[in-house]
Amino acid sequence: MERFHVESEQELRLLAGAAEDAGIDTVDVLLRVNLPSAGDELGGAALAMGGRPSPFGLDPEAVERCLPLLSPGGAGGPLRLRGIHAHLASGLDAPAQVAVAAAIADWARKLSERHGLGITEVNVGGGMGVDYAHPDRRFDWAVYGRGMADLALRHSGLTLRIEPGRALTVYCGWYVTEVLDIKHSGGEAFAVVRGGTHHIRTPATKQHDQPFQVLLGDKAWARPWARPAVRDEPVTLVGQLCTPKDVLAGRIPVAELRVGDRVAFAMAGAYAWNISHHDFLMHPRPGFHYLDA
């Protein structure tokens, strides 16, 4: 069941050479295609990787030029075309995802029929929408499932594959950190937390406010000065890095937040730690704790 998803003629030639050097008779390939014709469906995408000029995938005419390299024993040696891959966008809702999938599957079927390719698989991508501003709004898997089932009936004989992306795990992780300082500047409140975007880079990357909950600490304040705190006012939560971009959430109203309290940032189960600049300023890395539900 091994499949190589290939994005350029150069990659095809390198793969063919590597397979021949290893003495492999057949290598199954899916060509990644960038379909400009699907661009109209991508208007609501949080991140578009196709439907426009892109470093990802092959233009349709380039796919046609690659076909002679994809018949075992031909110019491509051991390479065999099994299907098409077209991950075009992330962040679409269910109806838009189904519409994009339909455009990809229709194009792949026509390509296969035109050249007698006998394509058996189409990867229609994914990147199901995740709404950080409204965590309770979830991707409608039921609508998507019904749409994909209808699409599979239209394209009997094709195996349709999807890439669910962050929507499967993003709700399963939390980033919990401590408030180190609270201060006011220019009439606005700032809370400095232990850690920052070198631990969870998602809000800086996507330019959103990471949703959070305040966990009030129960330890008595033992310092000889008043405990810094904000009550019933907006606060911007920032990290410890020496950059104004180290912002986790901006101007969010809170009932109460004090030095020593904890803040639990939700939706940290995907594209959080693993995309962060871990060693920036050499701060300690966070601990990881796994709970068995």
C-alpha positions as CSV (number, residue, x, y, z in Angstrom):
1,M,0.0,0.0,0.0
2,E,3.0,2.4,-0.2
3,R,2.3,5.5,-2.2
4,F,4.6,8.3,-3.2
5,H,2.9,11.7,-3.7
6,V,5.0,13.5,-6.2
7,E,4.9,17.3,-6.9
8,S,7.2,17.8,-9.9
9,E,8.9,16.2,-12.9
10,Q,12.2,16.5,-11.1
11,E,10.8,14.5,-8.1
12,L,9.5,11.9,-10.5
13,R,12.9,11.4,-12.2
14,L,14.7,11.3,-8.8
15,L,12.2,8.7,-7.5
16,A,12.7,6.6,-10.7
17,G,16.4,6.6,-10.3
18,A,16.3,5.7,-6.6
19,A,13.9,2.8,-7.3
20,E,16.1,1.5,-10.1
21,D,19.2,1.8,-7.9
22,A,17.4,-0.2,-5.2
23,G,16.2,-2.9,-7.7
24,I,12.5,-2.1,-7.1
25,D,10.3,-3.2,-10.0
26,T,7.2,-1.1,-9.4
27,V,6.6,2.2,-7.4
28,D,3.1,3.4,-7.1
29,V,2.7,7.2,-7.5
30,L,0.0,9.8,-7.0
31,L,0.7,13.1,-8.8
32,R,-0.2,16.2,-6.9
33,V,-2.0,18.7,-9.1
34,N,-2.8,22.3,-8.7
35,L,-6.2,22.9,-10.2
36,P,-6.9,26.5,-11.1
37,S,-10.4,25.4,-12.1
38,A,-11.1,24.7,-8.4
39,G,-10.1,28.2,-7.3
40,D,-13.7,29.5,-7.2
41,E,-14.4,27.1,-4.3
42,L,-11.6,28.4,-2.2
43,G,-12.9,31.8,-1.3
44,G,-13.5,30.9,2.4
45,A,-10.2,29.1,2.9
46,A,-8.1,30.0,5.8
47,L,-5.0,28.8,3.8
48,A,-5.1,28.2,0.1
49,M,-2.4,26.1,-1.4
50,G,-3.9,25.7,-4.9
51,G,-6.3,27.2,-7.4
52,R,-3.6,30.0,-8.0
53,P,0.1,30.2,-8.6
54,S,1.7,28.0,-6.0
55,P,4.9,26.1,-5.1
56,F,2.7,23.0,-4.4
57,G,1.8,20.5,-7.1
58,L,1.8,20.5,-10.8
59,D,-0.2,22.6,-13.2
60,P,-2.6,20.4,-15.3
61,E,-0.5,20.8,-18.4
62,A,2.6,19.6,-16.5
63,V,0.7,16.5,-15.4
64,E,0.1,15.7,-19.0
65,R,3.8,16.0,-19.8
66,C,4.7,13.7,-16.9
67,L,2.4,10.9,-18.0
68,P,5.1,9.2,-20.3
69,L,7.2,8.8,-17.1
70,L,4.5,6.8,-15.4
71,S,4.3,3.4,-17.1
72,P,6.4,0.6,-15.7
73,G,9.1,-0.4,-18.3
74,G,8.7,2.9,-20.1
75,A,10.7,6.1,-19.9
76,G,10.0,6.3,-16.2
77,G,11.3,2.9,-15.4
78,P,9.4,1.4,-12.4
79,L,7.0,4.2,-11.8
80,R,3.2,3.5,-12.0
81,L,0.5,6.1,-11.8
82,R,-2.2,5.0,-9.3
83,G,-4.0,8.3,-8.9
84,I,-4.2,12.1,-8.3
85,H,-3.6,14.1,-5.2
86,A,-4.9,17.7,-4.9
87,H,-4.7,19.2,-1.4
88,L,-5.8,22.7,-2.3
89,A,-6.8,24.5,0.9
90,S,-7.3,24.4,4.7
91,G,-10.1,25.9,6.8
92,L,-13.1,25.3,4.6
93,D,-16.5,24.3,5.9
94,A,-18.2,21.0,5.0
95,P,-20.1,22.1,1.9
96,A,-17.1,23.8,0.4
97,Q,-14.9,20.8,1.2
98,V,-17.3,18.6,-0.7
99,A,-17.4,21.0,-3.6
100,V,-13.6,21.0,-3.8
101,A,-13.5,17.3,-3.6
102,A,-16.0,17.0,-6.5
103,A,-14.0,19.3,-8.7
104,I,-10.8,17.2,-8.0
105,A,-12.5,13.9,-8.6
106,D,-14.2,15.1,-11.8
107,W,-10.9,16.3,-13.2
108,A,-9.1,13.1,-12.3
109,R,-11.7,11.0,-13.9
110,K,-11.6,13.0,-17.1
111,L,-7.8,12.8,-17.2
112,S,-8.0,9.0,-16.7
113,E,-10.6,8.6,-19.5
114,R,-8.8,10.8,-21.9
115,H,-5.5,8.9,-21.6
116,G,-6.8,5.4,-20.7
117,L,-4.9,5.6,-17.4
118,G,-7.1,3.5,-15.2
119,I,-6.6,5.7,-12.2
120,T,-7.9,4.0,-9.0
121,E,-7.3,6.6,-6.3
122,V,-7.9,10.3,-5.7
123,N,-6.7,12.1,-2.6
124,V,-9.0,15.1,-2.3
125,G,-7.1,16.7,0.5
126,G,-8.7,18.2,3.5
127,G,-7.8,20.8,6.1
128,M,-11.3,20.8,7.7
129,G,-12.2,24.2,9.2
130,V,-11.2,25.0,12.8
131,D,-12.6,28.2,14.3
132,Y,-10.3,29.5,17.0
133,A,-12.6,32.5,17.6
134,H,-15.6,30.3,18.3
135,P,-14.3,26.9,19.7
136,D,-17.9,25.6,20.0
137,R,-18.3,25.8,16.2
138,R,-17.1,22.4,14.9
139,F,-16.7,21.2,11.4
140,D,-19.9,19.4,10.3
141,W,-18.7,15.9,9.8
142,A,-22.2,14.6,9.2
143,V,-22.7,16.9,6.2
144,Y,-19.3,16.2,4.9
145,G,-19.8,12.4,5.2
146,R,-23.1,12.5,3.3
147,G,-21.5,14.7,0.6
148,M,-18.5,12.4,0.2
149,A,-20.8,9.3,0.2
150,D,-22.7,10.8,-2.7
151,L,-19.5,11.7,-4.5
152,A,-18.2,8.1,-4.0
153,L,-21.4,6.8,-5.7
154,R,-20.8,9.1,-8.6
155,H,-17.2,7.9,-9.0
156,S,-17.6,4.1,-8.4
157,G,-14.4,2.4,-8.8
158,L,-12.4,5.2,-7.4
159,T,-11.0,5.2,-3.8
160,L,-11.4,8.6,-2.4
161,R,-8.9,9.6,0.3
162,I,-9.1,12.6,2.6
163,E,-6.6,14.5,4.9
164,P,-8.5,15.5,8.1
165,G,-5.7,17.8,9.3
166,R,-5.8,19.6,12.6
167,A,-9.6,19.1,13.1
168,L,-9.0,15.6,14.6
169,T,-6.6,16.6,17.3
170,V,-6.8,20.4,17.9
171,Y,-9.4,20.1,20.6
172,C,-7.5,17.4,22.5
173,G,-4.6,19.6,23.8
174,W,-4.2,22.4,26.3
175,Y,-1.3,24.7,27.0
176,V,-1.2,25.6,30.6
177,T,1.1,28.4,31.9
178,E,1.6,30.7,34.9
179,V,1.1,34.4,35.0
180,L,4.4,36.0,36.0
181,D,3.5,39.7,35.9
182,I,0.7,42.1,35.2
183,K,1.2,45.7,34.3
184,H,-0.4,48.6,32.5
185,S,1.0,50.5,29.6
186,G,-0.8,53.4,27.8
187,G,-3.9,52.6,29.6
188,E,-4.0,48.9,28.6
189,A,-3.4,45.8,30.7
190,F,-0.8,43.2,29.9
191,A,-0.2,39.8,31.5
192,V,3.2,38.2,31.0
193,V,3.0,34.4,31.1
194,R,5.8,31.9,31.6
195,G,6.4,30.7,28.1
196,G,4.9,32.2,24.9
197,T,4.9,31.7,21.2
198,H,8.1,29.6,21.3
199,H,5.8,27.0,23.0
200,I,2.6,27.6,21.1
201,R,3.1,29.6,17.9
202,T,-0.4,29.1,16.5
203,P,-1.8,32.5,17.4
204,A,1.2,34.4,16.1
205,T,1.2,32.4,12.8
206,K,-2.6,32.6,12.2
207,Q,-3.0,36.1,13.7
208,H,-5.8,35.1,16.1
209,D,-6.5,35.1,19.8
210,Q,-5.9,31.7,21.3
211,P,-9.0,30.8,23.4
212,F,-8.2,30.4,27.1
213,Q,-9.6,29.9,30.6
214,V,-8.3,31.5,33.8
215,L,-7.5,29.1,36.6
216,L,-7.3,31.1,39.8
217,G,-4.6,29.9,42.1
218,D,-5.4,29.1,45.7
219,K,-2.1,30.0,47.2
220,A,-2.0,33.0,49.5
221,W,0.0,36.0,48.4
222,A,3.2,36.1,50.5
223,R,4.9,39.1,49.1
224,P,5.2,42.4,51.0
225,W,3.6,44.3,48.1
226,A,0.2,44.3,46.6
227,R,-0.5,41.3,44.3
228,P,-0.6,42.6,40.7
229,A,-4.0,41.9,39.2
230,V,-6.7,43.0,36.7
231,R,-10.4,42.8,37.3
232,D,-13.3,43.3,34.9
233,E,-11.1,44.8,32.1
234,P,-9.5,43.6,28.8
235,V,-6.0,42.2,29.1
236,T,-3.4,41.1,26.5
237,L,-1.6,37.9,27.3
238,V,2.0,37.9,26.1
239,G,5.0,35.6,26.5
240,Q,8.6,36.2,27.6
241,L,10.3,36.7,24.3
242,C,11.9,40.0,23.2
243,T,9.5,40.7,20.4
244,P,6.1,42.5,20.2
245,K,4.9,39.5,18.2
246,D,4.9,37.3,21.2
247,V,1.2,37.7,21.8
248,L,-1.1,34.8,22.7
249,A,-4.4,36.7,23.0
250,G,-5.1,40.5,22.7
251,R,-7.5,42.7,24.7
252,I,-9.6,39.9,26.0
253,P,-12.1,40.8,28.8
254,V,-11.5,38.9,32.1
255,A,-13.3,38.9,35.3
256,E,-10.1,38.5,37.3
257,L,-6.5,37.6,36.6
258,R,-3.6,37.7,39.1
259,V,0.1,37.0,39.2
260,G,0.5,33.4,40.2
261,D,-2.7,32.3,38.5
262,R,-2.7,29.8,35.7
263,V,-4.0,30.3,32.2
264,A,-5.1,27.3,30.2
265,F,-5.1,27.9,26.4
266,A,-7.5,25.6,24.6
267,M,-7.2,24.1,21.1
268,A,-3.5,23.3,21.4
269,G,-3.6,19.8,20.2
270,A,-2.4,20.6,16.6
271,Y,0.1,23.0,15.1
272,A,1.1,24.3,18.5
273,W,4.4,23.0,19.9
274,N,5.4,21.3,16.7
275,I,5.5,24.5,14.6
276,S,7.1,26.7,17.3
277,H,10.6,28.2,17.3
278,H,11.6,26.1,20.4
279,D,15.1,27.4,20.9
280,F,14.5,31.1,20.4
281,L,16.3,32.8,23.4
282,M,16.9,29.3,24.8
283,H,14.0,29.3,27.2
284,P,13.1,26.0,28.9
285,R,10.8,23.7,27.0
286,P,7.3,22.9,28.4
287,G,6.5,19.6,30.1
288,F,4.1,17.2,28.4
289,H,1.4,15.3,30.2
290,Y,-1.0,12.8,28.6
291,L,-4.4,11.9,30.1
292,D,-6.1,8.6,29.3
293,A,-9.8,9.4,28.8
